Amino acid sequence: MSKFVKKLWMLGLALLLAVSLAVPALAAGEDAGEPAAQEEEESGGKTIASALAIGLAALGGGLGMGIATGKAVESIGRQPEAESKIRTMLMLGLVFIETAIIYALLVVILIIFVL
């Protein structure tokens, strides 16, 4: 198996472990003997949706930032005279990636408090 496939499997297993550990916390109501109210059931779905949304946004943003930074360092190593232009473009790209993550955070906040 290639390194990428192994990393993908490890990421999937880590995600599965995180979700399986979070399920008991979301399943319990106020009192174990009484059924949970309708509002609390909806809150569990919002929590899972919010966690997945911000988690995927952070994962994608982190991977994108890492790849962009690595490529920028490689290109500076190949052409040191273009360092200032490369750094400027890197910072601009990182700002756009971070903005997308902040938009995901705003959507999650809307899901939690408005919907």
C-alpha positions in Angstrom: 0.0 0.0 0.0 1.2 3.5 -0.7 1.8 6.0 2.0 -1.2 8.1 1.0 -3.6 5.1 1.3 -2.1 4.3 4.7 -2.5 7.9 5.9 -6.1 7.9 4.6 -6.9 4.7 6.5 -5.4 6.1 9.7 -7.4 9.3 9.3 -10.5 7.3 8.8 -9.9 5.2 11.8 -9.2 8.3 13.9 -12.4 9.9 12.8 -14.4 6.7 13.5 -12.8 6.6 17.0 -13.7 10.2 17.7 -17.3 9.8 16.6 -17.7 6.6 18.5 -16.4 8.2 21.7 -18.7 11.2 21.2 -21.9 9.1 20.8 -22.5 8.3 24.5 -22.3 12.0 25.5 -24.9 12.9 22.9 -27.2 9.9 23.7 -27.9 10.7 27.4 -30.9 12.9 28.3 -31.4 14.9 31.5 -32.6 11.8 33.4 -31.8 8.3 32.2 -35.3 7.1 33.2 -37.2 9.7 31.2 -37.3 10.1 27.4 -35.5 13.1 26.0 -37.6 16.1 24.9 -37.9 17.0 21.2 -35.7 20.0 21.6 -32.9 17.9 23.0 -33.1 15.4 20.2 -32.7 18.2 17.6 -29.8 19.6 19.6 -27.9 16.3 19.2 -28.3 16.5 15.4 -27.1 20.1 15.4 -24.1 19.2 17.5 -23.0 16.4 15.2 -23.6 18.5 12.1 -21.6 21.4 13.6 -18.8 19.2 14.7 -18.5 17.5 11.3 -18.7 20.9 9.5 -16.0 22.7 11.4 -13.9 19.5 11.6 -13.9 19.0 7.8 -13.3 22.7 7.3 -10.3 22.7 9.6 -8.9 19.5 8.1 -9.2 20.8 4.6 -7.7 24.2 5.5 -4.9 22.6 7.5 -4.0 20.3 4.6 -4.2 23.2 2.1 -2.0 25.4 4.2 0.6 22.7 4.7 0.8 21.9 1.1 1.0 25.5 0.1 3.7 26.3 2.6 5.7 23.2 1.5 5.5 24.2 -2.1 6.5 27.8 -1.3 9.6 26.6 0.6 10.6 24.3 -2.3 10.2 27.1 -4.8 12.2 29.5 -2.6 14.9 26.9 -2.5 15.0 26.6 -6.2 14.8 30.4 -6.9 16.0 32.4 -3.9 15.9 35.6 -5.9 12.1 35.4 -6.2 11.6 35.0 -2.4 9.6 38.2 -1.9 7.2 37.5 -4.7 6.7 33.9 -3.5 6.2 35.0 0.1 3.6 37.6 -1.0 1.6 35.0 -3.0 1.9 32.5 -0.2 0.5 34.9 2.4 -2.4 35.9 0.0 -3.2 32.2 -0.5 -3.1 31.5 3.2 -5.4 34.4 3.9 -8.0 33.0 1.4 -7.8 29.5 3.0 -8.2 31.0 6.5 -11.2 33.0 5.3 -12.9 29.9 4.1 -12.4 28.3 7.5 -13.9 31.4 9.2 -16.9 31.2 6.9 -17.4 27.6 8.0 -17.2 28.7 11.6 -19.9 31.3 11.0 -22.1 28.7 9.4 -21.6 26.4 12.4 -22.5 29.2 14.8 -25.7 29.8 12.7 -26.6 26.1 12.9 -26.1 26.0 16.6 -27.9 29.2 17.6 -30.4 30.0 14.8 -31.7 26.8 13.4 
